[in-house]
Amino acid sequence: MRRFGAMPVVDDVSLSIAAGQVTCLLGPSGCGKSTTLRMIAGVEMPDRGLVRIDGQVVCGDGAQIPPEQRSVGLMFQDFALFPHLCVADNVGFGLVHLPAAERARRVAALLERVNLPGFARKYPHELSGGEQQRVALARALAPEPRVMLMDEPFSGLDNRLRDGIRDATLDLLKETGTAVLLVTHEPDEAMRMADEIALMRDGRIVQRGAPYNIYNAPVDKAAAAFFSDINVIRGVSRGALTETPFGAFLTPGHTDGAAVEIVIRPQHLKIDFDRNGRGPNPTAQDGTAARGTVARSRFLGRESLVEFRMEFDGSTLTAAVPGVFLPNPGTVLWLMIRRDRCFVFPART
């Protein structure tokens, strides 16, 4: 636990990361991710709790091992390279205990592994953002840490460069067998890099699991909305069923008369054409069609987003369609909802 004044910033967080595993601590800004990482590193003191690395207590129970003795590598958003040191000296900064010849060999080997041979005598200001990031990675790996802590290390890179750098970094970390804790607020980054995601909110971990599971079985509406846009249909559960304009939904586990929210992502809405005021016939998978009028459509490259004003209550639902689909505003179409892609949660006031 960590408090700032009377407010708990990190509360009852428990993480276990195996060697060679990448765990992503994912959540919005201000939820306690970076504070958690700093406590593991030793640059922030917890008010209560233990930090163990390889079974050794490094913080708590009377122990307080300084950061430089914890076998922890650190990578930050701004890379934090020393501007007055060349690349070789930056990478070798944590290897001063080694003989000069051995240190030089290790630095050269690391620069080769991050695809920067020949950069040893360059200075940080002579490098691109991607090159600086790779130097920072080599420097963090040089002492062969057991744990790598990464605090949004790719956020300073442009989008086109970022994916390639992330993939190369992930390959190298997997190769070294280092346990990795990556802090990010970007769901796409977490899905791309993590073996396991710990979703954090208000200082607590609210859900933890493999990317596939955490995306397809969110713990609540907020968790679903963190990974993508969502549509919400509200209703009342009666006899484990909730009647909606899209037909009845099974809502077991909700008390009779409880308000519920049926959540579906835009890519799981199905669009069909109007047939003289009639829509498609109901099906077991897609339920009953409901009529809507196109309010706006936008082409985003890989997909098109179409916003509908629904006839039954005037609400807005958004559908995502692969490729180009740009119906004119005012066009009447019908929507159906994939039953197996819906999530049902209790409505929150």
C-alpha positions as CSV (number, residue, x, y, z in Angstrom):
1,M,0.0,0.0,0.0
2,R,1.1,3.6,-0.7
3,R,-0.7,6.7,0.6
4,F,-0.2,10.3,-0.3
5,G,-1.6,12.1,2.7
6,A,-4.9,10.4,3.6
7,M,-5.5,9.1,0.1
8,P,-4.4,5.6,-0.8
9,V,-2.8,5.7,-4.3
10,V,-1.9,2.0,-4.4
11,D,-4.1,-0.3,-2.3
12,D,-3.8,-4.1,-1.9
13,V,-1.9,-4.7,-5.1
14,S,-0.5,-8.2,-5.5
15,L,1.6,-9.2,-8.5
16,S,3.7,-12.2,-9.3
17,I,5.8,-12.3,-12.5
18,A,7.7,-15.4,-13.7
19,A,11.1,-15.3,-15.5
20,G,10.5,-14.7,-19.3
21,Q,7.0,-13.4,-18.7
22,V,5.7,-10.0,-19.7
23,T,3.0,-8.6,-17.4
24,C,1.4,-5.3,-18.4
25,L,0.1,-3.0,-15.7
26,L,-2.7,-1.2,-17.7
27,G,-4.9,1.6,-16.6
28,P,-5.8,5.3,-17.0
29,S,-3.4,8.1,-16.0
30,G,-3.3,8.6,-12.2
31,C,-4.5,5.1,-11.2
32,G,-1.3,4.2,-9.4
33,K,0.6,2.2,-12.1
34,S,3.9,4.2,-12.0
35,T,3.8,4.4,-8.2
36,T,3.6,0.6,-8.1
37,L,6.5,0.3,-10.4
38,R,8.6,2.8,-8.4
39,M,8.0,0.8,-5.2
40,I,9.2,-2.4,-6.8
41,A,12.3,-0.5,-8.1
42,G,13.0,1.0,-4.6
43,V,12.7,4.6,-5.5
44,E,9.4,4.9,-3.7
45,M,8.7,3.5,-0.2
46,P,5.5,1.5,0.4
47,D,3.6,2.3,3.6
48,R,2.8,-1.4,4.0
49,G,3.5,-4.6,2.2
50,L,6.4,-6.7,0.8
51,V,8.5,-6.7,-2.4
52,R,10.2,-10.0,-3.2
53,I,12.6,-10.6,-6.1
54,D,13.6,-14.2,-6.8
55,G,12.3,-15.1,-3.3
56,Q,14.4,-12.5,-1.5
57,V,12.5,-9.8,0.4
58,V,14.0,-6.5,-0.8
59,C,11.4,-4.3,0.9
60,G,9.4,-4.9,4.1
61,D,9.8,-7.0,7.2
62,G,12.6,-4.8,8.2
63,A,14.5,-5.1,4.9
64,Q,15.2,-2.2,2.6
65,I,17.7,-3.1,-0.1
66,P,18.7,0.0,-2.2
67,P,17.6,0.1,-5.9
68,E,21.1,-0.5,-7.3
69,Q,21.3,-3.8,-5.4
70,R,17.9,-5.2,-6.4
71,S,18.9,-6.6,-9.9
72,V,16.2,-4.4,-11.5
73,G,16.5,-2.8,-14.9
74,L,14.6,0.5,-15.5
75,M,13.3,2.0,-18.7
76,F,11.4,5.3,-18.7
77,Q,9.4,7.3,-21.2
78,D,12.1,9.9,-21.8
79,F,15.0,7.3,-22.1
80,A,17.1,9.3,-19.6
81,L,20.3,8.9,-21.5
82,F,23.3,10.9,-20.2
83,P,23.8,13.6,-22.8
84,H,27.6,14.0,-22.0
85,L,28.3,10.3,-22.5
86,C,28.7,8.5,-25.8
87,V,26.5,5.5,-26.6
88,A,29.2,3.0,-25.4
89,D,29.6,4.8,-22.0
90,N,25.8,5.0,-21.6
91,V,25.4,1.3,-22.2
92,G,28.4,0.5,-19.9
93,F,27.3,2.8,-17.1
94,G,26.2,0.0,-14.9
95,L,29.2,-2.2,-15.6
96,V,31.9,-0.2,-13.9
97,H,32.7,-3.2,-11.7
98,L,33.9,-5.2,-14.7
99,P,37.5,-5.0,-16.2
100,A,37.7,-2.6,-19.1
101,A,38.1,-5.2,-21.7
102,E,35.2,-7.3,-20.5
103,R,33.0,-4.2,-20.2
104,A,33.9,-3.3,-23.8
105,R,33.0,-6.8,-25.1
106,R,29.7,-6.7,-23.3
107,V,28.8,-3.3,-24.6
108,A,29.7,-4.3,-28.2
109,A,27.6,-7.4,-27.9
110,L,24.6,-5.5,-26.6
111,L,24.8,-2.9,-29.3
112,E,24.9,-5.7,-31.9
113,R,21.8,-7.3,-30.3
114,V,19.9,-4.0,-30.5
115,N,21.0,-3.5,-34.1
116,L,23.3,-0.5,-33.4
117,P,26.8,-1.7,-34.3
118,G,29.0,1.2,-35.2
119,F,27.1,3.6,-32.9
120,A,29.4,3.3,-29.9
121,R,31.1,6.7,-30.3
122,K,27.9,8.6,-31.1
123,Y,26.2,10.9,-28.6
124,P,22.5,10.9,-27.7
125,H,21.8,14.1,-29.6
126,E,23.0,12.5,-32.8
127,L,20.4,9.6,-32.6
128,S,16.8,9.3,-33.6
129,G,14.1,8.6,-31.1
130,G,14.1,4.9,-32.0
131,E,17.9,4.7,-31.7
132,Q,17.8,6.4,-28.3
133,Q,15.2,3.9,-27.2
134,R,17.4,0.9,-28.2
135,V,20.4,2.4,-26.4
136,A,18.2,2.8,-23.3
137,L,17.2,-0.9,-23.6
138,A,20.8,-2.0,-24.0
139,R,21.8,0.0,-20.9
140,A,19.0,-1.5,-18.9
141,L,19.9,-5.0,-20.0
142,A,23.7,-4.6,-19.5
143,P,23.8,-5.6,-15.8
144,E,21.7,-8.7,-16.6
145,P,18.8,-7.8,-14.3
146,R,16.3,-10.4,-13.1
147,V,13.4,-7.9,-13.5
148,M,12.9,-5.3,-16.1
149,L,10.5,-2.4,-15.2
150,M,9.3,-0.3,-18.1
151,D,7.3,2.9,-17.6
152,E,5.6,3.8,-20.9
153,P,9.0,3.5,-22.7
154,F,7.4,3.7,-26.2
155,S,5.1,6.7,-25.8
156,G,7.7,9.2,-27.1
157,L,8.0,7.4,-30.5
158,D,5.8,8.2,-33.5
159,N,3.2,5.6,-34.4
160,R,4.9,4.2,-37.5
161,L,8.1,3.5,-35.6
162,R,6.6,2.3,-32.4
163,D,5.3,-1.1,-33.5
164,G,8.6,-2.2,-34.9
165,I,10.5,-1.0,-31.8
166,R,8.1,-2.7,-29.5
167,D,8.3,-6.0,-31.4
168,A,12.2,-5.9,-31.4
169,T,12.2,-5.1,-27.7
170,L,9.8,-7.9,-26.9
171,D,11.9,-10.4,-28.9
172,L,15.1,-9.4,-27.0
173,L,13.4,-9.5,-23.6
174,K,12.0,-12.9,-24.3
175,E,15.4,-14.1,-25.4
176,T,17.1,-13.0,-22.2
177,G,14.4,-14.6,-20.0
178,T,13.9,-11.5,-18.0
179,A,10.7,-11.0,-15.9
180,V,9.1,-7.8,-17.3
181,L,6.6,-5.4,-15.8
182,L,5.4,-2.9,-18.4
183,V,3.3,0.1,-17.4
184,T,1.1,1.6,-20.0
185,H,-2.2,3.4,-20.5
186,E,-2.6,2.1,-24.1
187,P,-4.7,-1.1,-24.5
188,D,-3.3,-1.8,-27.9
189,E,0.3,-1.9,-26.5
190,A,-0.8,-4.2,-23.7
191,M,-2.5,-6.6,-26.0
192,R,0.5,-6.6,-28.4
193,M,3.2,-7.2,-25.8
194,A,1.8,-8.9,-22.7
195,D,1.5,-12.5,-21.7
196,E,-0.7,-11.2,-18.9
197,I,-2.6,-8.0,-18.3
198,A,-3.4,-6.5,-14.9
199,L,-6.0,-3.9,-15.3
200,M,-5.7,-1.2,-12.7
201,R,-8.2,1.4,-11.5
202,D,-8.2,3.7,-8.5
203,G,-5.1,2.1,-7.0
204,R,-6.4,-1.5,-7.3
205,I,-6.1,-4.3,-9.7
206,V,-9.7,-5.0,-10.9
207,Q,-9.0,-7.8,-13.4
208,R,-6.0,-9.9,-14.3
209,G,-5.6,-12.5,-17.1
210,A,-4.3,-13.3,-20.6
211,P,-5.1,-10.6,-23.2
212,Y,-7.7,-12.8,-24.9
213,N,-9.5,-13.5,-21.7
214,I,-9.5,-10.0,-20.3
215,Y,-10.8,-8.6,-23.7
216,N,-13.5,-11.2,-24.2
217,A,-14.6,-11.5,-20.6
218,P,-14.4,-8.1,-19.0
219,V,-15.2,-7.8,-15.3
220,D,-17.5,-4.8,-15.7
221,K,-18.6,-2.2,-18.2
222,A,-15.7,0.1,-17.5
223,A,-13.2,-2.7,-18.3
224,A,-15.0,-3.4,-21.6
225,A,-14.9,0.3,-22.4
226,F,-11.2,0.6,-21.7
227,F,-10.3,-1.7,-24.6
228,S,-12.7,-0.4,-27.2
229,D,-15.7,1.8,-27.9
230,I,-18.9,0.2,-26.7
231,N,-22.7,0.4,-27.2
232,V,-25.0,0.2,-24.1
233,I,-28.6,-1.0,-24.2
234,R,-30.5,-0.6,-20.9
235,G,-33.2,-2.8,-19.6
236,V,-34.8,-4.6,-16.6
237,S,-34.2,-8.2,-15.8
238,R,-37.3,-10.2,-15.1
239,G,-37.3,-14.0,-14.7
240,A,-33.6,-14.1,-15.9
241,L,-34.7,-12.4,-19.2
242,T,-34.4,-8.8,-20.3
243,E,-36.7,-7.6,-23.0
244,T,-35.2,-5.1,-25.5
245,P,-36.1,-3.9,-29.0
246,F,-33.5,-6.5,-30.2
247,G,-35.4,-9.3,-28.5
248,A,-35.0,-11.0,-25.2
249,F,-31.6,-11.5,-23.6
250,L,-30.7,-14.1,-21.0
251,T,-29.7,-12.3,-17.8
252,P,-29.2,-15.0,-15.2
253,G,-27.8,-14.0,-11.8
254,H,-29.6,-10.7,-11.7
255,T,-32.5,-10.2,-9.3
256,D,-36.0,-9.8,-10.6
257,G,-36.6,-6.1,-11.4
258,A,-32.8,-5.2,-11.4
259,A,-31.7,-2.7,-14.0
260,V,-29.1,-4.1,-16.3
261,E,-26.8,-2.8,-19.1
262,I,-26.2,-4.9,-22.2
263,V,-22.8,-4.0,-23.7
264,I,-21.7,-4.7,-27.2
265,R,-18.8,-3.5,-29.2
266,P,-19.4,-1.7,-32.6
267,Q,-17.8,-4.5,-34.6
268,H,-20.4,-6.9,-33.4
269,L,-23.4,-5.0,-34.7
270,K,-24.8,-6.5,-37.9
271,I,-26.3,-4.1,-40.5
272,D,-29.1,-5.1,-42.9
273,F,-31.1,-3.2,-45.5
274,D,-34.6,-1.9,-45.3
275,R,-37.2,-3.8,-47.3
276,N,-40.2,-1.5,-47.6
277,G,-40.3,-1.0,-43.9
278,R,-39.4,-4.5,-43.0
279,G,-36.1,-5.9,-41.7
280,P,-34.5,-9.3,-41.7
281,N,-36.2,-12.2,-39.9
282,P,-35.2,-12.9,-36.3
283,T,-32.5,-15.6,-35.8
284,A,-31.3,-17.4,-32.7
285,Q,-27.8,-15.9,-33.0
286,D,-28.7,-12.3,-33.9
287,G,-32.1,-11.9,-32.3
288,T,-34.6,-9.4,-33.6
289,A,-33.7,-6.5,-35.9
290,A,-34.3,-2.9,-34.8
291,R,-34.6,0.0,-37.2
292,G,-32.3,3.0,-37.1
293,T,-31.5,6.1,-39.2
294,V,-28.0,6.9,-40.2
295,A,-26.8,10.0,-38.4
296,R,-23.2,10.0,-39.6
297,S,-20.6,7.8,-41.2
298,R,-16.9,8.0,-41.2
299,F,-14.1,6.2,-43.1
300,L,-11.1,5.4,-40.8
301,G,-8.9,3.4,-43.2
302,R,-9.4,-0.2,-42.2
303,E,-13.0,0.2,-41.3
304,S,-16.0,2.6,-41.4
305,L,-18.0,3.8,-38.4
306,V,-21.7,4.4,-38.9
307,E,-23.7,6.1,-36.2
308,F,-27.4,5.3,-36.0
309,R,-30.3,7.1,-34.3
310,M,-32.5,4.3,-33.1
311,E,-36.2,4.5,-33.7
312,F,-37.3,2.8,-30.5
313,D,-35.9,5.4,-28.1
314,G,-33.8,7.9,-30.0
315,S,-30.5,6.6,-28.6
316,T,-27.3,6.4,-30.6
317,L,-25.6,3.1,-31.5
318,T,-22.4,2.8,-33.5
319,A,-21.5,0.0,-35.9
320,A,-18.0,-0.7,-37.3
321,V,-17.9,-2.2,-40.8
322,P,-14.7,-3.5,-42.4
323,G,-13.6,-1.5,-45.5
324,V,-15.7,1.3,-47.0
325,F,-19.3,1.6,-46.1
326,L,-20.6,5.2,-46.0
327,P,-24.4,5.4,-46.2
328,N,-25.9,8.9,-46.5
329,P,-27.4,10.5,-43.4
330,G,-31.1,9.8,-43.2
331,T,-30.7,6.3,-44.7
332,V,-32.9,3.8,-42.9
333,L,-31.2,0.5,-42.0
334,W,-31.7,-2.4,-39.6
335,L,-29.4,-3.5,-36.8
336,M,-29.0,-6.9,-35.2
337,I,-26.9,-7.9,-32.2
338,R,-24.7,-10.9,-31.9
339,R,-25.9,-12.7,-28.7
340,D,-22.6,-14.4,-28.1
341,R,-20.7,-11.1,-28.2
342,C,-22.7,-9.3,-25.6
343,F,-21.9,-8.7,-22.0
344,V,-24.5,-8.1,-19.3
345,F,-23.7,-6.0,-16.2
346,P,-25.7,-4.6,-13.4
347,A,-26.6,-0.9,-14.1
348,R,-24.7,1.5,-12.0
349,T,-26.1,4.8,-10.8
